[in-house]
Amino acid sequence: MTLIFSVAQGLMAAKAGAIFISPFLGRLDDIGAPGIKLIEGYGQFWITTDQKAEIIAVSIRSL
């Protein structure tokens, strides 16, 4: 499992063999970056590039 804060980090982790990537949504929201956009962005690359790493969102503080 690899902690990520950007789509680029998620893609690099997946290419390096990570099985799970974990965006820290609450931390991103704390600094004013919409965490859900990270999941959407990685999801688009995941679909179009056939990445195998799965997303496990963590540090969720609100819905």
N, CA, C and O atoms as a CHARMM CRD file, in Angstrom:
* protein
*
  252
    1    1 MET  N      0.85300  -1.17400   0.00000 PROA 1      0.00000
    2    1 MET  CA     0.00000   0.00000   0.00000 PROA 1      0.00000
    3    1 MET  C      0.89900   1.23700   0.00000 PROA 1      0.00000
    4    1 MET  O      1.92300   1.28000   0.68200 PROA 1      0.00000
    5    2 THR  N      0.49500   2.23400  -0.77500 PROA 2      0.00000
    6    2 THR  CA     1.28100   3.44700  -0.90600 PROA 2      0.00000
    7    2 THR  C      0.40800   4.66700  -0.67900 PROA 2      0.00000
    8    2 THR  O     -0.65700   4.79300  -1.28500 PROA 2      0.00000
    9    3 LEU  N      0.84600   5.56100   0.18400 PROA 3      0.00000
   10    3 LEU  CA     0.16800   6.82400   0.45400 PROA 3      0.00000
   11    3 LEU  C      0.44000   7.77600  -0.69900 PROA 3      0.00000
   12    3 LEU  O      1.58100   7.90400  -1.14400 PROA 3      0.00000
   13    4 ILE  N     -0.61800   8.45700  -1.19300 PROA 4      0.00000
   14    4 ILE  CA    -0.41300   9.41600  -2.27900 PROA 4      0.00000
   15    4 ILE  C     -1.13000  10.72600  -1.98100 PROA 4      0.00000
   16    4 ILE  O     -2.09700  10.77200  -1.22100 PROA 4      0.00000
   17    5 PHE  N     -0.62900  11.78500  -2.59900 PROA 5      0.00000
   18    5 PHE  CA    -1.25000  13.09900  -2.51300 PROA 5      0.00000
   19    5 PHE  C     -1.50000  13.69500  -3.89200 PROA 5      0.00000
   20    5 PHE  O     -1.99400  14.81800  -3.99400 PROA 5      0.00000
   21    6 SER  N     -1.16700  12.95800  -4.96600 PROA 6      0.00000
   22    6 SER  CA    -1.40800  13.45500  -6.32500 PROA 6      0.00000
   23    6 SER  C     -1.63600  12.28500  -7.27000 PROA 6      0.00000
   24    6 SER  O     -1.28100  11.14400  -6.97400 PROA 6      0.00000
   25    7 VAL  N     -2.23800  12.59500  -8.41200 PROA 7      0.00000
   26    7 VAL  CA    -2.46700  11.57400  -9.43900 PROA 7      0.00000
   27    7 VAL  C     -1.13400  11.02300  -9.93400 PROA 7      0.00000
   28    7 VAL  O     -0.99300   9.81800 -10.13800 PROA 7      0.00000
   29    8 ALA  N     -0.16500  11.90100 -10.12500 PROA 8      0.00000
   30    8 ALA  CA     1.14800  11.45600 -10.60800 PROA 8      0.00000
   31    8 ALA  C      1.77900  10.45400  -9.65300 PROA 8      0.00000
   32    8 ALA  O      2.35500   9.45700 -10.09100 PROA 8      0.00000
   33    9 GLN  N      1.67600  10.70800  -8.35000 PROA 9      0.00000
   34    9 GLN  CA     2.21000   9.76100  -7.36600 PROA 9      0.00000
   35    9 GLN  C      1.48600   8.42800  -7.46500 PROA 9      0.00000
   36    9 GLN  O      2.11500   7.37500  -7.36500 PROA 9      0.00000
   37   10 GLY  N      0.18000   8.46000  -7.66000 PROA 10     0.00000
   38   10 GLY  CA    -0.58900   7.22300  -7.79200 PROA 10     0.00000
   39   10 GLY  C     -0.17100   6.41300  -9.00400 PROA 10     0.00000
   40   10 GLY  O     -0.03600   5.19200  -8.92500 PROA 10     0.00000
   41   11 LEU  N      0.03200   7.08700 -10.12100 PROA 11     0.00000
   42   11 LEU  CA     0.45700   6.39200 -11.33300 PROA 11     0.00000
   43   11 LEU  C      1.85000   5.80000 -11.18900 PROA 11     0.00000
   44   11 LEU  O      2.10000   4.67600 -11.62200 PROA 11     0.00000
   45   12 MET  N      2.75700   6.55700 -10.58100 PROA 12     0.00000
   46   12 MET  CA     4.11600   6.03700 -10.37900 PROA 12     0.00000
   47   12 MET  C      4.10900   4.84700  -9.43100 PROA 12     0.00000
   48   12 MET  O      4.82300   3.86900  -9.64900 PROA 12     0.00000
   49   13 ALA  N      3.29600   4.93100  -8.37300 PROA 13     0.00000
   50   13 ALA  CA     3.21900   3.82100  -7.42800 PROA 13     0.00000
   51   13 ALA  C      2.65600   2.57400  -8.10900 PROA 13     0.00000
   52   13 ALA  O      3.15600   1.46900  -7.89900 PROA 13     0.00000
   53   14 ALA  N      1.61700   2.75500  -8.92400 PROA 14     0.00000
   54   14 ALA  CA     1.02200   1.61700  -9.62800 PROA 14     0.00000
   55   14 ALA  C      2.02500   0.99500 -10.59500 PROA 14     0.00000
   56   14 ALA  O      2.13300  -0.22900 -10.68200 PROA 14     0.00000
   57   15 LYS  N      2.75200   1.83200 -11.31400 PROA 15     0.00000
   58   15 LYS  CA     3.75000   1.31800 -12.25400 PROA 15     0.00000
   59   15 LYS  C      4.89600   0.61600 -11.53600 PROA 15     0.00000
   60   15 LYS  O      5.53500  -0.27200 -12.09900 PROA 15     0.00000
   61   16 ALA  N      5.15700   1.01700 -10.28300 PROA 16     0.00000
   62   16 ALA  CA     6.21600   0.38400  -9.49900 PROA 16     0.00000
   63   16 ALA  C      5.74500  -0.90900  -8.84800 PROA 16     0.00000
   64   16 ALA  O      6.53500  -1.62100  -8.22700 PROA 16     0.00000
   65   17 GLY  N      4.44400  -1.21400  -8.99300 PROA 17     0.00000
   66   17 GLY  CA     3.94400  -2.48500  -8.48100 PROA 17     0.00000
   67   17 GLY  C      3.04900  -2.41400  -7.26000 PROA 17     0.00000
   68   17 GLY  O      2.68700  -3.45100  -6.70300 PROA 17     0.00000
   69   18 ALA  N      2.67900  -1.20500  -6.82500 PROA 18     0.00000
   70   18 ALA  CA     1.78500  -1.09500  -5.66300 PROA 18     0.00000
   71   18 ALA  C      0.44200  -1.74900  -5.98600 PROA 18     0.00000
   72   18 ALA  O     -0.09100  -1.58100  -7.08300 PROA 18     0.00000
   73   19 ILE  N     -0.09000  -2.48200  -5.04100 PROA 19     0.00000
   74   19 ILE  CA    -1.38700  -3.13800  -5.22200 PROA 19     0.00000
   75   19 ILE  C     -2.51100  -2.19500  -4.80300 PROA 19     0.00000
   76   19 ILE  O     -3.57200  -2.17300  -5.42700 PROA 19     0.00000
   77   20 PHE  N     -2.27900  -1.42200  -3.75700 PROA 20     0.00000
   78   20 PHE  CA    -3.24300  -0.44700  -3.26300 PROA 20     0.00000
   79   20 PHE  C     -2.57500   0.91300  -3.16600 PROA 20     0.00000
   80   20 PHE  O     -1.40600   1.01500  -2.79400 PROA 20     0.00000
   81   21 ILE  N     -3.32600   1.96300  -3.50300 PROA 21     0.00000
   82   21 ILE  CA    -2.85900   3.32200  -3.25300 PROA 21     0.00000
   83   21 ILE  C     -3.88200   3.99000  -2.34800 PROA 21     0.00000
   84   21 ILE  O     -5.08400   3.75200  -2.46900 PROA 21     0.00000
   85   22 SER  N     -3.39400   4.82800  -1.43900 PROA 22     0.00000
   86   22 SER  CA    -4.26200   5.44500  -0.43300 PROA 22     0.00000
   87   22 SER  C     -4.13900   6.96400  -0.43600 PROA 22     0.00000
   88   22 SER  O     -3.19000   7.51200   0.12400 PROA 22     0.00000
   89   23 PRO  N     -5.09600   7.64500  -1.06600 PROA 23     0.00000
   90   23 PRO  CA    -5.09500   9.10200  -0.97200 PROA 23     0.00000
   91   23 PRO  C     -5.62900   9.53600   0.39100 PROA 23     0.00000
   92   23 PRO  O     -6.67300   9.05500   0.83000 PROA 23     0.00000
   93   24 PHE  N     -4.92500  10.43200   1.05400 PROA 24     0.00000
   94   24 PHE  CA    -5.35400  10.96800   2.34700 PROA 24     0.00000
   95   24 PHE  C     -6.27400  12.15600   2.08800 PROA 24     0.00000
   96   24 PHE  O     -5.81200  13.29300   2.00300 PROA 24     0.00000
   97   25 LEU  N     -7.55200  11.90100   1.96400 PROA 25     0.00000
   98   25 LEU  CA    -8.51500  12.92500   1.57300 PROA 25     0.00000
   99   25 LEU  C     -8.63600  14.04700   2.59000 PROA 25     0.00000
  100   25 LEU  O     -8.69400  15.21400   2.20300 PROA 25     0.00000
  101   26 GLY  N     -8.67600  13.73200   3.86500 PROA 26     0.00000
  102   26 GLY  CA    -8.80600  14.75700   4.89300 PROA 26     0.00000
  103   26 GLY  C     -7.63700  15.71400   4.88400 PROA 26     0.00000
  104   26 GLY  O     -7.81900  16.92200   5.04100 PROA 26     0.00000
  105   27 ARG  N     -6.43100  15.18700   4.70000 PROA 27     0.00000
  106   27 ARG  CA    -5.24200  16.04000   4.66500 PROA 27     0.00000
  107   27 ARG  C     -5.27800  16.96200   3.44900 PROA 27     0.00000
  108   27 ARG  O     -4.92100  18.13600   3.54500 PROA 27     0.00000
  109   28 LEU  N     -5.70600  16.43100   2.31200 PROA 28     0.00000
  110   28 LEU  CA    -5.80900  17.26500   1.11600 PROA 28     0.00000
  111   28 LEU  C     -6.84400  18.36400   1.31800 PROA 28     0.00000
  112   28 LEU  O     -6.61200  19.51500   0.95100 PROA 28     0.00000
  113   29 ASP  N     -7.98300  18.01100   1.90100 PROA 29     0.00000
  114   29 ASP  CA    -9.02000  19.00400   2.17500 PROA 29     0.00000
  115   29 ASP  C     -8.49900  20.08200   3.13600 PROA 29     0.00000
  116   29 ASP  O     -8.85000  21.25400   3.00100 PROA 29     0.00000
  117   30 ASP  N     -7.66300  19.68600   4.10500 PROA 30     0.00000
  118   30 ASP  CA    -7.09600  20.63900   5.06700 PROA 30     0.00000
  119   30 ASP  C     -6.28300  21.73800   4.38300 PROA 30     0.00000
  120   30 ASP  O     -6.28400  22.88500   4.83000 PROA 30     0.00000
  121   31 ILE  N     -5.59500  21.38800   3.30600 PROA 31     0.00000
  122   31 ILE  CA    -4.76100  22.37900   2.62600 PROA 31     0.00000
  123   31 ILE  C     -5.49300  23.05200   1.46100 PROA 31     0.00000
  124   31 ILE  O     -4.89300  23.80000   0.68800 PROA 31     0.00000
  125   32 GLY  N     -6.78800  22.77900   1.34500 PROA 32     0.00000
  126   32 GLY  CA    -7.59300  23.43900   0.32600 PROA 32     0.00000
  127   32 GLY  C     -7.63500  22.74200  -1.01500 PROA 32     0.00000
  128   32 GLY  O     -8.16500  23.29200  -1.98000 PROA 32     0.00000
  129   33 ALA  N     -7.08800  21.54200  -1.09600 PROA 33     0.00000
  130   33 ALA  CA    -7.13500  20.76600  -2.33700 PROA 33     0.00000
  131   33 ALA  C     -8.28500  19.76800  -2.22900 PROA 33     0.00000
  132   33 ALA  O     -8.30200  18.96200  -1.29800 PROA 33     0.00000
  133   34 PRO  N     -9.24500  19.79700  -3.15400 PROA 34     0.00000
  134   34 PRO  CA   -10.37500  18.86900  -3.05700 PROA 34     0.00000
  135   34 PRO  C     -9.92000  17.42200  -3.26900 PROA 34     0.00000
  136   34 PRO  O     -9.56300  17.02800  -4.37900 PROA 34     0.00000
  137   35 GLY  N     -9.93700  16.64700  -2.19800 PROA 35     0.00000
  138   35 GLY  CA    -9.46500  15.26700  -2.23900 PROA 35     0.00000
  139   35 GLY  C    -10.22000  14.39800  -3.22000 PROA 35     0.00000
  140   35 GLY  O     -9.63600  13.51200  -3.84400 PROA 35     0.00000
  141   36 ILE  N    -11.50700  14.64100  -3.36200 PROA 36     0.00000
  142   36 ILE  CA   -12.30700  13.81100  -4.26100 PROA 36     0.00000
  143   36 ILE  C    -11.83500  13.96900  -5.70500 PROA 36     0.00000
  144   36 ILE  O    -11.97000  13.04200  -6.50200 PROA 36     0.00000
  145   37 LYS  N    -11.28400  15.12900  -6.04800 PROA 37     0.00000
  146   37 LYS  CA   -10.76400  15.34500  -7.40600 PROA 37     0.00000
  147   37 LYS  C     -9.56800  14.43400  -7.67600 PROA 37     0.00000
  148   37 LYS  O     -9.35600  14.01100  -8.81200 PROA 37     0.00000
  149   38 LEU  N     -8.79100  14.13400  -6.64800 PROA 38     0.00000
  150   38 LEU  CA    -7.66800  13.21500  -6.80200 PROA 38     0.00000
  151   38 LEU  C     -8.18100  11.83300  -7.17800 PROA 38     0.00000
  152   38 LEU  O     -7.63400  11.19000  -8.07400 PROA 38     0.00000
  153   39 ILE  N     -9.21500  11.37900  -6.50900 PROA 39     0.00000
  154   39 ILE  CA    -9.78000  10.06800  -6.82100 PROA 39     0.00000
  155   39 ILE  C    -10.35700  10.05300  -8.22800 PROA 39     0.00000
  156   39 ILE  O    -10.16300   9.08700  -8.96500 PROA 39     0.00000
  157   40 GLU  N    -11.06300  11.11100  -8.61000 PROA 40     0.00000
  158   40 GLU  CA   -11.61500  11.19400  -9.96300 PROA 40     0.00000
  159   40 GLU  C    -10.49700  11.18200 -11.01000 PROA 40     0.00000
  160   40 GLU  O    -10.58900  10.47800 -12.01500 PROA 40     0.00000
  161   41 GLY  N     -9.45800  11.95400 -10.77000 PROA 41     0.00000
  162   41 GLY  CA    -8.34700  12.02700 -11.71200 PROA 41     0.00000
  163   41 GLY  C     -7.62200  10.70400 -11.84600 PROA 41     0.00000
  164   41 GLY  O     -7.33700  10.25800 -12.95700 PROA 41     0.00000
  165   42 TYR  N     -7.32300  10.07200 -10.72100 PROA 42     0.00000
  166   42 TYR  CA    -6.64900   8.77400 -10.78700 PROA 42     0.00000
  167   42 TYR  C     -7.55900   7.74800 -11.43300 PROA 42     0.00000
  168   42 TYR  O     -7.10200   6.90300 -12.20300 PROA 42     0.00000
  169   43 GLY  N     -8.85300   7.81900 -11.12100 PROA 43     0.00000
  170   43 GLY  CA    -9.81700   6.87500 -11.70800 PROA 43     0.00000
  171   43 GLY  C     -9.82900   6.93800 -13.22400 PROA 43     0.00000
  172   43 GLY  O     -9.92900   5.90500 -13.88600 PROA 43     0.00000
  173   44 GLN  N     -9.72900   8.13500 -13.78300 PROA 44     0.00000
  174   44 GLN  CA    -9.68600   8.28100 -15.24000 PROA 44     0.00000
  175   44 GLN  C     -8.44700   7.61400 -15.82200 PROA 44     0.00000
  176   44 GLN  O     -8.54100   6.90800 -16.82600 PROA 44     0.00000
  177   45 PHE  N     -7.29000   7.82700 -15.20700 PROA 45     0.00000
  178   45 PHE  CA    -6.07000   7.16600 -15.66800 PROA 45     0.00000
  179   45 PHE  C     -6.14400   5.66200 -15.46200 PROA 45     0.00000
  180   45 PHE  O     -5.64900   4.89400 -16.28700 PROA 45     0.00000
  181   46 TRP  N     -6.75900   5.24200 -14.36700 PROA 46     0.00000
  182   46 TRP  CA    -6.88900   3.81600 -14.05000 PROA 46     0.00000
  183   46 TRP  C     -7.66300   3.10800 -15.14800 PROA 46     0.00000
  184   46 TRP  O     -7.29700   2.01000 -15.56600 PROA 46     0.00000
  185   47 ILE  N     -8.73900   3.74000 -15.61500 PROA 47     0.00000
  186   47 ILE  CA    -9.56900   3.15400 -16.66800 PROA 47     0.00000
  187   47 ILE  C     -8.83400   3.15800 -18.00800 PROA 47     0.00000
  188   47 ILE  O     -8.81300   2.14400 -18.70600 PROA 47     0.00000
  189   48 THR  N     -8.23800   4.27900 -18.36800 PROA 48     0.00000
  190   48 THR  CA    -7.63700   4.41100 -19.69600 PROA 48     0.00000
  191   48 THR  C     -6.27800   3.72800 -19.83600 PROA 48     0.00000
  192   48 THR  O     -5.86700   3.40700 -20.95100 PROA 48     0.00000
  193   49 THR  N     -5.57600   3.50300 -18.73200 PROA 49     0.00000
  194   49 THR  CA    -4.24800   2.88700 -18.83000 PROA 49     0.00000
  195   49 THR  C     -4.21200   1.46500 -18.29500 PROA 49     0.00000
  196   49 THR  O     -3.15000   0.84400 -18.27500 PROA 49     0.00000
  197   50 ASP  N     -5.33100   0.94600 -17.86900 PROA 50     0.00000
  198   50 ASP  CA    -5.43500  -0.43000 -17.36500 PROA 50     0.00000
  199   50 ASP  C     -4.49800  -0.68600 -16.17900 PROA 50     0.00000
  200   50 ASP  O     -3.84800  -1.72900 -16.10700 PROA 50     0.00000
  201   51 GLN  N     -4.43500   0.27300 -15.25400 PROA 51     0.00000
  202   51 GLN  CA    -3.63400   0.10300 -14.03900 PROA 51     0.00000
  203   51 GLN  C     -4.28900  -0.95100 -13.13900 PROA 51     0.00000
  204   51 GLN  O     -5.50800  -1.11600 -13.16300 PROA 51     0.00000
  205   52 LYS  N     -3.50200  -1.64100 -12.36900 PROA 52     0.00000
  206   52 LYS  CA    -4.01200  -2.69600 -11.49500 PROA 52     0.00000
  207   52 LYS  C     -4.20000  -2.25200 -10.04400 PROA 52     0.00000
  208   52 LYS  O     -4.93400  -2.90000  -9.29700 PROA 52     0.00000
  209   53 ALA  N     -3.55500  -1.16900  -9.63400 PROA 53     0.00000
  210   53 ALA  CA    -3.64500  -0.72300  -8.23800 PROA 53     0.00000
  211   53 ALA  C     -5.05900  -0.25900  -7.91400 PROA 53     0.00000
  212   53 ALA  O     -5.69300   0.43200  -8.71100 PROA 53     0.00000
  213   54 GLU  N     -5.53800  -0.63900  -6.75900 PROA 54     0.00000
  214   54 GLU  CA    -6.86700  -0.23700  -6.31400 PROA 54     0.00000
  215   54 GLU  C     -6.75100   0.94000  -5.35800 PROA 54     0.00000
  216   54 GLU  O     -5.73600   1.11100  -4.68300 PROA 54     0.00000
  217   55 ILE  N     -7.81100   1.75300  -5.31000 PROA 55     0.00000
  218   55 ILE  CA    -7.83900   2.94300  -4.47100 PROA 55     0.00000
  219   55 ILE  C     -8.51000   2.61900  -3.14400 PROA 55     0.00000
  220   55 ILE  O     -9.61900   2.08700  -3.11800 PROA 55     0.00000
  221   56 ILE  N     -7.83600   2.94100  -2.04300 PROA 56     0.00000
  222   56 ILE  CA    -8.42700   2.85500  -0.71100 PROA 56     0.00000
  223   56 ILE  C     -8.32700   4.25300  -0.10400 PROA 56     0.00000
  224   56 ILE  O     -7.26600   4.65100   0.37900 PROA 56     0.00000
  225   57 ALA  N     -9.42500   4.98800  -0.12900 PROA 57     0.00000
  226   57 ALA  CA    -9.42700   6.35300   0.40100 PROA 57     0.00000
  227   57 ALA  C     -9.34900   6.29300   1.92600 PROA 57     0.00000
  228   57 ALA  O    -10.04600   5.50100   2.56100 PROA 57     0.00000
  229   58 VAL  N     -8.49800   7.13600   2.50400 PROA 58     0.00000
  230   58 VAL  CA    -8.32300   7.17800   3.95500 PROA 58     0.00000
  231   58 VAL  C     -8.40000   8.60800   4.44900 PROA 58     0.00000
  232   58 VAL  O     -8.36200   9.54700   3.65400 PROA 58     0.00000
  233   59 SER  N     -8.50800   8.77800   5.75100 PROA 59     0.00000
  234   59 SER  CA    -8.58200  10.08900   6.40200 PROA 59     0.00000
  235   59 SER  C     -9.78200  10.88600   5.90800 PROA 59     0.00000
  236   59 SER  O     -9.68000  12.08500   5.65100 PROA 59     0.00000
  237   60 ILE  N    -10.91500  10.21000   5.77700 PROA 60     0.00000
  238   60 ILE  CA   -12.14800  10.87100   5.31500 PROA 60     0.00000
  239   60 ILE  C    -12.80000  11.52400   6.53700 PROA 60     0.00000
  240   60 ILE  O    -13.12300  10.85100   7.51500 PROA 60     0.00000
  241   61 ARG  N    -12.98700  12.83200   6.46500 PROA 61     0.00000
  242   61 ARG  CA   -13.55600  13.56000   7.59800 PROA 61     0.00000
  243   61 ARG  C    -14.97100  14.05600   7.34000 PROA 61     0.00000
  244   61 ARG  O    -15.69600  14.36100   8.28600 PROA 61     0.00000
  245   62 SER  N    -15.37200  14.14200   6.09100 PROA 62     0.00000
  246   62 SER  CA   -16.73200  14.57200   5.76300 PROA 62     0.00000
  247   62 SER  C    -17.13800  13.96200   4.43600 PROA 62     0.00000
  248   62 SER  O    -16.29300  13.50200   3.66800 PROA 62     0.00000
  249   63 LEU  N    -18.40500  13.96100   4.17700 PROA 63     0.00000
  250   63 LEU  CA   -18.90000  13.42200   2.91100 PROA 63     0.00000
  251   63 LEU  C    -19.43300  14.50700   2.03400 PROA 63     0.00000
  252   63 LEU  O    -19.89200  14.23400   0.92500 PROA 63     0.00000
